[in-house]
Amino acid sequence: MRAFILVIDGFGIGAMPDCKKFGDYGANTLKNIRHAYDLNLPNMADMGLYNIDGTYNDDRMPNGAYARLEELSKGKDTTVGHWEMSGVITKSPLPTFPNGFPQHFVSKLEKELGAKILCNKPYSGTEVIKDYGEEHLKTGCPIVYTSADSVLQIAVHMDKYTIEQLYDMCEKARKLCTGEFGVGRVIARPFTGKYPFTRTAERKDFSLDPTGVTLLDCVKDAGLESVAVGKIEYIFNGRGITRSIHTSSNLDGLNHTLEIAREHFDGLVFVNLVDTDMKYGHRRDVFGYAEALEEIDVKVGELVKLLHHDDVLYITGDHGCDPTHKAHTDHTREYTPLLIYGCDIVPTNLGTLQGFDVIADTIKEQLGIARTTPKSVWEKVTR
């Protein structure tokens, strides 16, 4: 018996009630993409995507269970979204630095790195290397920046530093990022080439440990396989994982997932598909996002053919990242979809559910790790 969680990064389905606190009024990733593009997602539509509360009241009869999830954690980023779906709710928001990091922290960081830093502002990752890349090459000063997320990012050119030196910088920064500076992730952002420069695929995240016991911990402790695909290993700082596969793109991650589905084992496969967020959501590329969704949908169709009779596929998002939202270029505070599909899954409208941790509790019951869990919908969706 296996559970597959497919996280479409930045896939929201409508602004949450507290969206104004985040500057996200009117955000609706799915709806606004559909208004701009003739979106064709037959497999996810058949599972109930357009039957979810607040979407389109599609007339088709779904073949899966479906719900709208309301995030309980205080945030709208990758870390708290994934932690919550694994069972850990973040009650206090992770720190963010909309004006950059304060000087006394920067002084400590520069001392640890042995170099002055450039930028120290919230910035788009592609724009920051355009604006600071030439100066970085002349001076050797690392580019340090943040975003609306709880992150500290360090970008260096591969002609100036080795990847090992960049990772060492990030490890030093991670040790400093505690307490009021305890950002969710310190991220290595290597780039190469000539202006306007190109980011490489050797990004690496240095994360906080989850603040509680996660679904992955439970699966591993039960003696089952806990397979991480994409950036899952980074989000959970390697905890609760028996095997990790890093990927270069959504297509790469999906193809690895298909390979894993052909294997025989019991446990969890936790997949993050980041392109929808990183390549298209933040860059406000509506058509790129739409095409990425269609690519995912095709592979979902291939994946369901490989599921064993007792396997279950869970498709969801970790937050929104509406590519039409003009107030900013960051994540959007939105509900996320939950599609549950498998041979024994009864087509069911679960309505709006409180907390992404519904996913963790349901999978624990599915895999027999826990007989009953507070938020599990397992009995509601199975024959």
N, C-alpha and C positions, 0 to 999 in steps of 0.2 A: 504494500500500500504506500502510495506516494502523494505528496501535496506539492503542487507547483504554484508559486506566487510569481506572477508577472507584473512588475511595477513599471507602468508607463510614466516616466519621470515628468512631472509638471502637467499631469492630465487632470484638470478640474472640470466640474460640470455645473458651476454656478456659484456666485458669491455667497459666503456664509453671513449670518446675521451681524457679526461683528466686523464685517469687511471694511467699514469706514475708518476704524482704528488703524488699519493698515494702508489706507489710501487706495482701496481696491473696489470702490463702489462701481457696479456695472460689469465687473469681470465675469466672464463665462467662457472658458477655453473652448469647450466643445461647441457650444451654440454659435459663438462668433466665428469660429472656423467654418462651420456649416453655412453661415450666411455669406461667406466670402468665396466658398469653394464647394463644388459638387462632390462632397465626400462620399466615398464608396467603401463601407466597412461591413460587408455582408455577414461575416462570421461573428463579430461582436454584436451586430444588430440582432442576429438570430438568438444570441445568448441573453438578450434583453437590454442592451445598452440604451435604446431609445424608448424603453418602457419604464425606465427609472423615474421616480418622482422628480418633477421639475424639468424633465427633458421634453419629449415630444409626444407622449401618449401614442406611440406607434400601434397600428392595428394588428401587426403580426403577432402570432402566438410564440413566445420565446421557448427555447429548449433548455434554459438554465434558470437559476435563481439570481435575483438582482436586487441591489439596494443602493441608496445614497448614504454616504458616510460623512458625519460631521466631526471634524477634528476637535479633540478636547485639549490637546497641548497648546501652550502659549507660544505660537510661532507659525511659520509657514515655509520652513526649509526642509531640506533633504534629511538632515539628522533627526529632527524631532518627528517627522512624518514616518520614517522607517522604524524608529524606536517604538512609536505608538502602535504601528501595525504588528510589532513583535511583542507588545504587551506592556511597554514602559511609557507612561504618560509624563510629559515634562510640564510640571506645574508652574515653574518660574522660567521665563524666557531666557534662552542663552544670550550672552551679551553681544550687542552689535555696536558698531562705531561709525555712525553716519558722518562724523566730522574727522575721521581718521583716528589713529591711536594717539593718546596723550604723550607729550614730550618726555615725561619721566619714564614711560614704558619704552619709547623709541630709543632713548639713551641706553637703557639696559640691553635692548635688542642689538643695537649697533656694537656695543661692547662684546656681546657674545659672538656676533658674526665677524667681528674684526674689520668692519667696513661701514661707511655711511650708507644710508638707504635713500632711494628715490621714491617720489610720489606720496605715499601715506595718505591716500584718499580712497573713497569708494569709486570703483571704476569697472567698466567692461573689460573682460580679459583680453579681447582682441584689440580694443582701442588703447589699452594701457601700453602694449608693446609698440604700437604705432607712435604714440606720443613720447615714450621714454626710452625706446629701444636704442636709438642712436646715442643718446647720452650715456646709457648703460654701457655700451660698447667702448665709448671713449674713457669712461671713469672706472669701470669695473664695479660700480655700486649696484647692489641688488635692487630690483624693483619690488617694493612691498606695497600691497594694496588690499582693500577689503571690498565688501558689497553690502547689500541690505541683509544678507545672510550673516550668520555668526561664523565668520571665517577670517583668517589671515593668510594671504597668498603671497608667495615669493616667486618671482619670474626672473630667470637668467638665460642668457644666450649660451648655446652649447659650444660656441667658439671661445667663450670666456671662462666657463666653468664646466667641469665634468658633471654627469648626472649624480655621481656619488657625493660630490661637493654640495650640490643643491639639496640632496636628501639630508645631508649632515646639517645644513643650515636650518632645514625644517624641523629636524629633531631638536636642535637647540631652541628654536622658537617655541616648539611644543612644550618644552620644560618650563619656559617663562609664562606660557599662557595658562595660568591657574587663577582661581578666585575670581575677582572682578574682570579679569582678562581671559577667563576660561572659555574661549571660543570653541564651537563644536568641532571645527576642523582647521588644521594648518595644511595648506595645499601647495605642493611643488608644481610650478608651471614652467617647464622648459620650453624654449622656442629656438628657432634656427633661421637660416637664410638671410636675405637682404630685405631692406625696407619694402613693403610694410610688415615683413616677418611672418613666420608660420609657427604656430604652437605644435609641439610634437605629441606623440601618443604616450609619452613616459610620465605623464601626470601621476602624482601619488598623493594620497590624503593621509594625514596623521591626525587621527580622531581621538576624542575623549572615549573612555570606556562608557558603555551604557550605564545608567544610574540604577538599574534593577536587573532582575533575572529576565532574560529574553526567551522568545520562542526557540531561537537557535540553541541557547543553552539547554533548554528542556529536551530538545530533540537529540542533541549530542549526548547528554547525560543518560538518556534512555537507551543508548547503544545503537541509535539509528544514524543513517547518513544525513549530513547537513551540508548541502552543496551551495556555494555562493558563486553567482555569475555576475560579471560586471563589477561595479564599485561596492557591492555588498560587504566584502571583506573590510574595506576602508571604513564604511559607515559604522560597523560594529567593532572596529579596532581588532579584528581577527578572532573575536570571542565566539565560541559556540559553533565553530566551522570545522568540518572534517576535510573539506576539499574546496579550493578556490580557483576560479578561472577568470582571469582578467581579459577584457575585450577591447577591441579598437573601434567598434561601432555597434549600432543596434543590430545590423544584419549579422555581424560576427557573433554577438551575444545570442541571437535567436538560433543561429545555426548550431552553436555549442549546446543550446538547450535541446534541440532536436536530437543531437548525438547522445546526450544524457538520457533522454526519454527512451532511447533504444536499449539502454542498459537495464539490468535486473537488480534492484535493491529496494529497500524500504527506507522511507524518510522524507526529507524536505529538499526542494530545489527552489532557491530564492534568487530571482533574476531582476536586475535593474537595467532598464533601457533608457540611457541618459540623453540620446540625441534630441528627442523632442524638447527637452528643457535646454540643454547646453547649446546646441547648434541652432535651434529654431525659435524656441520660446523667448529666451533672453534677447535674441537678435531681432525679435518681432518679425520673423519670417513666416507669414501665414501659410504660404504655399508649400514651403519646405516642411513645416509642421504637418500639414495635411498629407503630403506624400509619405512622410515617415509613419503616420498612423495607418495609411493604406498598406505600407510594407509590413508593418506589424500584423495587420489583420490577415494578410496572405499566409504568414508563418503560423499564426494561431490556427488557421485551417489545417495546416500540415501537422501541427502539434497534437490536435485532438485525435487525429487518426492513429497516433502512437500511444495514446493513453491506455493503460490496462483497465480492466473492468472496475477496479476499486480505486483508481487514481482520481484526483480532483484537481481541477485547474481554477485558480483564483486570479482574476485580473483586476487591477486597481491603479491608483495614482498616489503620490506622496504629498501633493499640494497642487495648486494651479500655476500656470505660467502662460497667461492669455497673450498670444502673439499680436492681438489687436489693441491691447491696453496701452494707452498713451501717457498716463500719469507718470510712469517710470518704466524701467526695463527689467524689473526684478520679478520674483514670484508673486502670485496673487492668492489671497486667502479665499479658498473655495472648498465646497464639498467635493468629494471624490467618488467615482463609481466603484461598485463592487459587483463583479460577475462571477458566479460560481457554476462550474460546468463539470459533469461527469456522468457516467452511465446510470448511477443510482440517484442523481440529483433531480428533485421534483421542481418543475418550473414554478417559481414562487416570487411574488412581489413582497419583499421584506420591508418596504417603505423606507423611511429615514431612520438610520441607526446612529446612536451616540457613541463615537469613539472608533478609531481605526483598529483598536485592540479586539474588536469582534473577530478579526481575521485570526489572531493568535489563539483565542479561546476556541474557535471552531476547529482549527487544525489540530490543536491538542486533543480534542475529543475524537476527531477523525482518525488520528494516528494511534489512539489508545493510550496516550501519555497521561491523560486525566479523564476520569469517568464523566464528571460534570464540571463545567466551568461557567462562571457567572454570565458571560456575554455570548456564549456559543449559540449559533443558530443551526447546529448540526441536525437536531431532531426535527426542525421545521422544514429542512430542505431535502431530507432523505426519506426513502420509502420504508 
